[in-house]
Amino acid sequence: MKNTTLGIILILTVILTGYLISSSDTINSIGTNTITGNVINNNDLIQKVVLSEKDLNYYPQEIRVKANQPVSLSLDDKVKGCLRSFTIRDLGISKYLKAVTDTIEFTPTKKGTFVFSCSMGMGYGKLIVE
Ligand SMILES: [Cu+2]
C-alpha cells in the first residue's frame, strides 16, 4: 500500500516536472529570435544584440529584430574609438557606449530598414525591423 502511494507520487512528480520543463521551453522559444548570430539569451522578451567590430566596421552589419519587442544593444570590447558612439538617426538614437556593459534600450515600433552608424558615419550597417 505504501509502495503504491509512493509510486503514484513519483509518477505525478515526473509528469509535473515534464510539464514544467516543456512549458518553460515554450516561453523560451517565444523569446528566442534567430538573429544573425549576434543575439544572445532570451528568457524574457528582450532581444539582446551585441555588435562587434571587423575590418573597421560593425560586425555583423545586419541586425534583424522583431517589431514591438524591446531591444537591448551593446558593443563588445573589439569595438573601438568613434564606433562606440552608436547612432540610429531615423530612430533618434545616439549614445556613446563607453563600456561593454553599457546598453541602448529601445523598442522598434515601425517595420523597415534603418541605417545605424557611428557618429561620423564611418562605420555603418542595417537594422531590419520585421
Ligand atoms: Cu566613426
Boltz pocket constraint, residues with backbone or C-beta under 6 A from the ligand:
constraints:
  - pocket:
      binder: B
      contacts: [[A, 82], [A, 83], [A, 118], [A, 119], [A, 120], [A, 121], [A, 122], [A, 123]]
      max_distance: 6.0
